[in-house]
Amino acid sequence: MADSKQTLLCTYLSAVLLSGLVLNATLGWSWADPMAALVIAAVAVAEGRAAWRGDTCCAPLTSADTPENPRWAFGTGCADAGCTP
Protein backbone atom coordinates (compact mmCIF):
# COMPACT_ATOMS: atom_id res chain seq x y z
CA MET A 1 0.00 0.00 0.00
CA ALA A 2 2.76 2.42 0.90
CA ASP A 3 4.69 1.65 -2.29
CA SER A 4 1.64 2.25 -4.46
CA LYS A 5 0.94 5.56 -2.70
CA GLN A 6 4.57 6.58 -3.17
CA THR A 7 4.43 5.69 -6.87
CA LEU A 8 1.23 7.72 -7.33
CA LEU A 9 2.76 10.70 -5.56
CA CYS A 10 5.89 10.50 -7.71
CA THR A 11 3.72 10.37 -10.82
CA TYR A 12 1.85 13.54 -9.80
CA LEU A 13 5.06 15.36 -8.97
CA SER A 14 6.63 14.33 -12.28
CA ALA A 15 3.55 15.57 -14.15
CA VAL A 16 3.73 18.94 -12.38
CA LEU A 17 7.43 19.25 -13.18
CA LEU A 18 6.94 18.29 -16.81
CA SER A 19 4.02 20.70 -17.19
CA GLY A 20 6.08 23.58 -15.86
CA LEU A 21 8.99 22.79 -18.15
CA VAL A 22 6.78 22.36 -21.22
CA LEU A 23 4.90 25.61 -20.60
CA ASN A 24 8.19 27.43 -20.13
CA ALA A 25 9.78 25.94 -23.25
CA THR A 26 6.83 26.12 -25.66
CA LEU A 27 4.95 29.25 -24.60
CA GLY A 28 7.81 31.16 -23.04
CA TRP A 29 6.01 31.42 -19.70
CA SER A 30 9.04 31.95 -17.51
CA TRP A 31 6.85 31.86 -14.40
CA ALA A 32 5.53 28.33 -15.09
CA ASP A 33 8.67 26.53 -13.94
CA PRO A 34 8.93 28.39 -10.59
CA MET A 35 5.20 27.85 -10.01
CA ALA A 36 5.67 24.12 -10.57
CA ALA A 37 8.50 24.21 -8.03
CA LEU A 38 6.21 25.88 -5.50
CA VAL A 39 3.55 23.20 -6.03
CA ILE A 40 6.15 20.48 -5.54
CA ALA A 41 7.42 22.21 -2.38
CA ALA A 42 3.87 22.48 -1.00
CA VAL A 43 3.27 18.78 -1.61
CA ALA A 44 6.60 17.93 0.03
CA VAL A 45 5.73 20.01 3.11
CA ALA A 46 2.28 18.41 3.38
CA GLU A 47 3.71 14.90 3.08
CA GLY A 48 6.46 15.70 5.56
CA ARG A 49 3.98 17.03 8.12
CA ALA A 50 1.80 13.93 7.70
CA ALA A 51 4.81 11.68 8.18
CA TRP A 52 5.96 13.67 11.22
CA ARG A 53 2.51 13.26 12.81
CA GLY A 54 2.59 9.55 12.03
CA ASP A 55 -0.54 9.66 9.89
CA THR A 56 -1.25 6.41 8.12
CA CYS A 57 -3.33 5.85 5.06
CA CYS A 58 -5.70 3.36 6.61
CA ALA A 59 -6.68 1.85 9.92
CA PRO A 60 -4.90 -1.42 10.67
CA LEU A 61 -6.80 -4.66 10.50
CA THR A 62 -8.18 -5.89 13.80
CA SER A 63 -9.08 -9.28 15.17
CA ALA A 64 -12.72 -8.53 14.22
CA ASP A 65 -11.78 -8.56 10.53
CA THR A 66 -12.56 -11.82 8.80
CA PRO A 67 -12.26 -13.20 5.27
CA GLU A 68 -15.94 -12.32 4.79
CA ASN A 69 -15.15 -8.70 5.52
CA PRO A 70 -14.15 -6.79 2.35
CA ARG A 71 -11.30 -5.10 4.21
CA TRP A 72 -9.68 -8.48 4.72
CA ALA A 73 -9.61 -9.24 0.98
CA PHE A 74 -7.52 -6.19 0.22
CA GLY A 75 -5.33 -6.47 3.28
CA THR A 76 -5.28 -2.70 3.65
CA GLY A 77 -7.70 -2.02 6.46
CA CYS A 78 -9.90 -0.05 4.08
CA ALA A 79 -13.27 -1.02 2.69
CA ASP A 80 -12.38 0.14 -0.82
CA ALA A 81 -8.64 -0.70 -0.86
CA GLY A 82 -7.96 3.03 -1.00
CA CYS A 83 -7.28 5.59 1.66
CA THR A 84 -10.81 6.10 2.91
CA PRO A 85 -11.75 3.96 5.90
Backbone torsions as a table, in degrees:
resi	resn	phi	psi	omega
1	MET	NA	-44.8	-179.3
2	ALA	-65.5	-39.7	179.1
3	ASP	-64.4	-40.0	-179.6
4	SER	-68.6	-36.8	176.7
5	LYS	-65.7	-41.1	178.6
6	GLN	-63.2	-41.9	178.8
7	THR	-63.4	-42.2	178.6
8	LEU	-63.7	-43.0	178.8
9	LEU	-63.0	-42.8	178.0
10	CYS	-63.5	-36.2	177.7
11	THR	-64.1	-45.5	178.5
12	TYR	-62.4	-44.2	-179.5
13	LEU	-65.3	-37.9	177.2
14	SER	-65.5	-38.8	178.5
15	ALA	-65.1	-40.4	177.9
16	VAL	-64.0	-45.5	179.2
17	LEU	-61.1	-47.8	179.9
18	LEU	-62.6	-40.3	178.6
19	SER	-61.2	-45.1	179.2
20	GLY	-62.5	-42.3	179.5
21	LEU	-67.0	-41.2	-179.6
22	VAL	-66.4	-44.2	179.0
23	LEU	-63.1	-37.7	178.6
24	ASN	-67.3	-44.5	-175.7
25	ALA	-74.8	-39.6	-173.8
26	THR	-88.7	-40.4	-176.1
27	LEU	-103.2	-6.6	179.5
28	GLY	74.0	18.8	179.1
29	TRP	-79.2	94.6	-175.7
30	SER	-67.2	-18.5	180.0
31	TRP	-83.1	-14.0	-175.0
32	ALA	-67.0	-40.7	-179.0
33	ASP	-66.6	-47.2	176.7
34	PRO	-63.6	-33.4	177.5
35	MET	-66.2	-39.2	176.5
36	ALA	-62.6	-39.5	178.4
37	ALA	-64.0	-38.1	177.6
38	LEU	-66.4	-38.2	176.9
39	VAL	-63.3	-45.6	179.6
40	ILE	-62.4	-41.2	178.8
41	ALA	-64.3	-40.3	178.8
42	ALA	-63.8	-41.4	178.0
43	VAL	-65.1	-41.1	179.6
44	ALA	-63.0	-41.9	178.5
45	VAL	-64.7	-43.9	180.0
46	ALA	-62.8	-43.9	178.7
47	GLU	-66.8	-38.5	178.1
48	GLY	-64.7	-42.0	178.2
49	ARG	-64.5	-41.2	178.8
50	ALA	-63.4	-41.9	178.9
51	ALA	-66.9	-38.7	179.9
52	TRP	-63.4	-38.6	178.6
53	ARG	-75.5	-15.7	-179.3
54	GLY	83.0	20.2	178.6
55	ASP	-62.4	137.7	174.9
56	THR	-114.2	161.7	-178.2
57	CYS	-68.7	-44.3	-173.2
58	CYS	-138.2	160.6	175.7
59	ALA	-71.6	142.3	179.3
60	PRO	-69.0	155.6	176.4
61	LEU	-67.9	147.3	179.7
62	THR	-116.7	175.8	179.4
63	SER	-67.0	-17.8	178.6
64	ALA	-76.8	-14.7	-179.9
65	ASP	-76.5	135.5	-177.6
66	THR	-130.3	168.6	177.1
67	PRO	-60.3	-22.4	178.1
68	GLU	-77.2	-19.6	179.9
69	ASN	-79.7	129.5	-179.1
70	PRO	-58.1	-28.5	-180.0
71	ARG	-63.5	-34.6	-178.7
72	TRP	-63.3	-39.7	-175.2
73	ALA	-61.8	-36.0	-178.2
74	PHE	-88.4	-20.4	179.9
75	GLY	67.9	20.9	-176.0
76	THR	-110.4	-15.7	-174.2
77	GLY	84.9	7.7	179.6
78	CYS	-120.6	145.0	-177.9
79	ALA	-66.8	-30.8	-176.1
80	ASP	-110.9	12.9	-178.0
81	ALA	63.8	14.7	177.3
82	GLY	-111.0	-148.1	-176.7
83	CYS	-108.6	18.4	174.4
84	THR	-109.9	123.5	-177.7
85	PRO	-68.9	NA	NA
